[in-house]
Amino acid sequence: MKTLTHFWDRIVSTVRFLRSHHFKPKFRKQLFFFAVLVPVCLVTIITGQQVEKPVPAATIFRTGTTLAKVNQSSHQPTSKVALNVTKKIDWQAPSENQPYPDLTQHPNLSLLVSLNKQRVFVKDGAKTLYTMYASTGIDDSTPRGHFKIQSERGYDFFNPEEQMGAHYYTSFYLHGTYLFHTVPTDINGQYIETEAAKLGQKPGSHGCVRLSIPDAKWIFETVPTGTPVVIE
């Protein structure tokens, strides 16, 4: 703004000078051209540079507890910070989108329970045939070691001391004490969704291995008595 004012004052003073001095008309027109037109061109160039000078823009936005600073452009959309979202597990569905293995084709069947991963691996020797989501015992209450599927099986049970039961149970230790079974049910036989939400995420039982409803049913109906069970 000061630059414009300065040039305008110079133009006004120059015009007054030309009017107050006696020059030949030919020279007067030439002087007037340089005195007026040249400063006007300079002002136009300077102001044009100021208007066209790019100004970087930035946006700061909050996602959860993370602050992210992203440069904006008319051609590139602002990207957001991705959050780590825990996968929601459907405890009413099989753990995998494939059929359960045909056990007649796998003579070296075993079940490997990983307490660290909260998974049950259906194996044929060293090969994993199927992976199930699980929820094992809190406070490391699921026993570690080598066991076998036992003869105790049933459609449902209810433990009055725990005020919880389950469906499709299959014993693997102490003949009905430690079981594979579904996510827990209440006294009315209804599934407890807050407990079911722990499946595949963290321990929640008192020592048994909780499974989704179809997975527990498949073990109950299909896995033979005497099948090795390894818990580690």
N, C-alpha and C positions, 0 to 999 in steps of 0.2 A: 504493500500500500504506500509506503514511503517512497518507493521507486517511481510509482506512477505520479505521485504529487510532484516529485522533483522534475520529471520530464515535462509535465504540463506547465510548470512554472518557467522552464527554459523556453518552451514554445511560445508562451505568452510574451515573454520579454523580447524574444527574437522578432516577433511580429511588430511589437511596438518600436523596436529599433529600425526596422525596415520602413515603417511609416514616417518616422521622425527624421530620416536621412534622405538625401536626394541622390538616388542612383538612376542611371539610365534604365528605361523600362526593360530592356533586354536583360540586363544584369539583375534587376530587381526580381524578375520572374524566376531566374535561376537560383538566386539566393533564397527566395521564398520556398522553392521546391526542396532544397537541401535542409533548410531550417525547420520545415514543418513535416515533410513526408518521412525523412530519415528517422527522426525521433519516434514518430508514430509506428514505423515498422519495428524499431527496436523494442518498444513497449509491447507490441503484439507478440513478438517472439518470446520475450521474457515471461509474459503472463501465460502464454500457451504452454511453456515448459512447466510452469508451476501447476497448471491444471492437469496436464497429462502425466505428471510424475506419479508412478504407481506407489500405493501405500499398502504394505503387507497387512493382511487381516488375519486374526487368529481367534479361535473360539475355545473357551475352557468349559468343559462340562464334567459332571460327576456321575460315575457309574458305580453304585455300591459305595465303597470307601476309596475308590481309585480316582485320581484326577488325571485327565488326559488333555494335552494341548495339541490341537490339530490345525495346520495351515489350511485356509479356505481357498478355493479356486472356483471360477465360474464353470470350469470344465470337469472338475473332479469333486465328487460328493465327499462330505466329511465322514470318516470312518469312526466306528465306536469301539470301545475296549470290550472284548469278549470276557464274559464271566465264566468261571468254572461251575458248571451245573451238574449236580449229582443225577445220574441216570435213574429214572423212575422205573421200578421193576414191577411187572404185573404178576402178583402172587397167585392169580387165578388162572394163569396160562403156563404152558410148558416153558422151560428156560430157553430153549432153542427153537428156531423156525425150521425144524427138520424132524423127521420121524425118530422115535426112540430106536435104538439099535435092536436088531434081531438077535437075541441071545443064542439061538441055535447055531449061529454062524461064528460065535466067539467063545471058544471053550475055556480060555484063560481069563474069565471075567473076574473083576475085583472092583471095589469102591474105595476111592482115595478121598478122604475128607481133609481139606486144607483149612486149618483154623485161622491162619494168617489172611488167606484170600476170601474166606467165607464162601467156599465152593465145594461141591462134591463132583469128583471126576469119575465117570464110568469108564473103565479101562479094560482093554484086552492086552495083557502083558504090559509093554511099555507104551502102547498106543492108546490115546484118549479117544473114546467113541462119542462121548456126550458130556457136557458140562452143565451142572445144575447150580442155581443160586441156593445159598444156605444161610442159616443163622444158628450159631452154636451157643455153647454155654457161657454165661457171663462169669467173670472172675476165673477164667480158665477151668471151668467146672466140667467140661467135656473131657473124658479120659483120653490120653494119648496111648498109642500102641497098636498091636495087631489083634483083631477080633474076627468074628464070623457072624454071618446072618443066622439068627436063631429061629426056632419054630414058633415063638410067640408073635402072633399077628392079629390084627383086628380092625374093624371098621371105625370104631370111635372109643374114646375113654374120657373120663373126667377125674381130675385130682382135686379133692375138696380142700386140701391144705394150700394148694397154689391157686385155687379158684379158677383153674384153666384146664382145658382138655384139648383134644385134637382128633383128626380123622386119619384113617389109613396109616396105622402105626405098624412098624416092623422092628423087632428087637435085635440089637447087635451085641449087648453086654448085660450080664446079670439078669437074664431071663425076664424081661419086661421092665427093667429099670431104666436102661438107656436105649432110646428108640430113634429111628427115623420116623417122622410124621409130618403132617401139614402144619401150616402156621396155626397158632392156637385159637381155640374157641372158648366162649364164655359158658356159663351154667346152662344157658338155653340152646347151646350148640351153634351159636352164631359166631362167625369169625371176628376176631378183635383186630380191627384195621390198624390201630396204632402199633400193635405188635407185629402185624404183617408187614408194615412199612420198613421194618428192620431187615427184612430178607435180602441177603446179598450185600448188606451194608455194614452190619455190626452184630456182635453176639446179643442174644436176648433171652435164651432159654435157661433152664436150671441144669443143663447137661446134655439134653437130647439134641438131635440135629433136625432143625425145622427146614421144611421144603415147601415149594409151591404145591398147590392141590394136585395138579396132574402128575408132577414128579413123584410125590409121595405115593400116589395111587399106583404108578408104574412099578415102583420098587415093591410095594405091597403085593401086587398081582403077578409080578414077572420074575424078580430076582430070586433065585433058588436058595433054600436053606443051605448053609455051609459055605456060601460065597465069602471070600476074604474081604475084610474091611480094615483099612489102614487109616489111622487118624494121626496127623502130624501138624 
